[in-house]
Amino acid sequence: MENLSGTGRPVFIVGHKNPDTDSICSAIAYAYLKNACDTDCAYIPARAGQVNQETQYVLNAFHAEPPVYLHDVMTDVRDIEINDVEGVTQDVSLKKAWHLMRDRGDVTLPVIEGKKLTGIITIGDIATAYMDVYDNGILSRAKTSYKNILETLEAQMPVGDENGYFESGDVVIATANPDVLEDYIHAGDMVILGNRYETQLCAIEMGAACVIVTMGAKISKTIQIFAAEHGCVLISTSYDTATVARLVNQSMPIGYFMKRERLTTFKITDKTEDIKAIMKKKRYHDFPVLDENDNYVGMISRRTLLNLRKKQLILVDHNELSQTVDGIEFADILEIIDHHRIGTLETVSPVYFRNQPLGCTATIVYQMYREKGVEIPENIAGLMMAAIISDTLMFRSPTVTEPDREAAYRLSEICGVEPEEFAVDMFGAGSNLGDKPADEIFKQDNKSFSANGFEFSVGQINSMNSIELDEIKEKIVPYIEEQFAKLNVDMCFFMLTNIGYEKTELLCFGNRADELVREAFMMPKEQKRFVLKNLVSRKKQLIPAFVSVLQQWEK
């Protein structure tokens, strides 16, 4: 099969929870059709639950991968426009950090080491460092590199190693006579002075670690030799003394001032509803984003939340709110393709809604291929044929229509698979539940419904083997009895459908469940076991009968 895929924004095509064969196969087939007709988006088949055995058999038979799994469709940080703010290392000077933020319009700068975030620094932090620091020893405590000092002062270093650090003394401005300076200059200090030979000599003799000569004054060879002998660094800058005194603290590394502990960061998988609340409590403008491996990715802000991109969905094979993927209220629904009754789902804006009284959603998708004039690949044809066979119980269900039969046999010709033979193997694979735990059997095909304020769920297992259905019953009854209180429904039903004999044994749980079945199918009050002949369809036979009765009941 040709791999068609758009390059634009992803649109997920997803069926209902606890997906059946129609839900999965229609999602795959419709995604292929949409990608063939529209390259502006990338249409991705998805699922809201685990693939059951029957469906897995079909996927294997026609060499198709299961759709991607969507746990929910709430927006997360990946749906926000993340600003690609390049991080800096902690040895960058305050001045350089300030210019970076000013030029890029940022107010927060991430500090990284390799790919890992080590801290953040804000414009406020830099302003505080510049305006509130009056300590002439802070330059050394910050372990300022000479490289930063040279860069900040636009200076040269006639003597010394630019890779070294100033890390022991104070900063002293030498404006007095040498005999006075002897009381102020101590070993390890940084001395800022002008073109005065005696002062330069005095500073070096007193053990200064660094002497900065201002105004671009030429430093004599004698002083350079003397400084080298005493291990004193000489720096020459064209700035005047007052400017150097103002600028030199801007050479300190941001690592000394950045915030390191208790950083507020977000993972790309964090839900936006969760991070909104956190953002409101914090004073920061920007927040770093990390990937699953805690590597720095970029920055987000409260402003970027305004450009939040909701996940876009196309729903197939359902339109009941209770059956949709979790978080549907946070997503944009673009289309609904379905063959069930119109349910409780509401949309914010108008959508393309195609609902036809057919036995299978795949039949609708088949018709859309024909309408668009798109050729159906062999494996897509096989998937749609299998979906029709599954949903119509090999044409035994009362939901089946002539268009379903016509579509199934036409698709059979394309994929080269005989429907009746395939049905036996497919249903056999789907009902082979002997080794499966009760919870997996229960969740395989279970749907929730609502009518007149009553909430109920209906599960169904189809089989051509009466003995197997009895074994499933022995497992499922105690499981539902034990779990019923946790299901959050008024009533729970489970259909054990024998396809060969076209009958269903209906298991009932809940205070009024038996009463509902007796009224819906006009059974005597003493009836305790419900075997319904000629009833195989949940959608067309069971649910309408239940809803009709429930609409007359009072909650």
Salt bridges, closest charged atoms under 4 A:
ASP20 OD1 - HIS16 NE2 3.53
ASP22 OD2 - HIS339 NE2 3.62
ASP72 OD2 - HIS71 ND1 3.06
ASP72 OD1 - LYS271 NZ 2.94
ASP76 OD2 - ARG78 NH2 3.05
ASP76 OD2 - LYS311 NZ 3.84
ASP79 OD2 - LYS311 NZ 2.86
ASP103 OD1 - ARG102 NE 3.46
ASP106 OD2 - ARG104 NE 3.08
ASP135 OD2 - ARG141 NH2 2.23
GLU167 OE1 - LYS143 NZ 3.98
ASP189 OD2 - HIS186 ND1 3.77
GLU273 OE2 - LYS276 NZ 3.39
ASP286 OD2 - HIS285 ND1 3.02
ASP294 OD1 - LYS267 NZ 3.20
ASP317 OD2 - HIS16 NE2 3.06
ASP317 OD1 - HIS339 NE2 3.09
ASP317 OD1 - HIS340 ND1 3.79
GLU320 OE2 - ARG341 NH2 2.78
ASP326 OD1 - LYS17 NZ 2.73
GLU335 OE2 - LYS34 NZ 2.71
ASP338 OD1 - HIS340 ND1 2.76
GLU371 OE2 - ARG354 NH2 2.75
ASP391 OD2 - HIS339 NE2 3.25
GLU402 OE1 - ARG405 NH1 3.76
GLU413 OE1 - ARG410 NH1 3.17
GLU440 OE2 - LYS436 NZ 3.58
ASP445 OD1 - ARG538 NH2 2.79
ASP490 OD2 - LYS555 NZ 2.68
GLU502 OE2 - ARG396 NE 3.95
GLU505 OE2 - LYS473 NZ 2.54
GLU505 OE2 - ARG529 NE 3.11
GLU515 OE1 - ARG512 NE 3.24
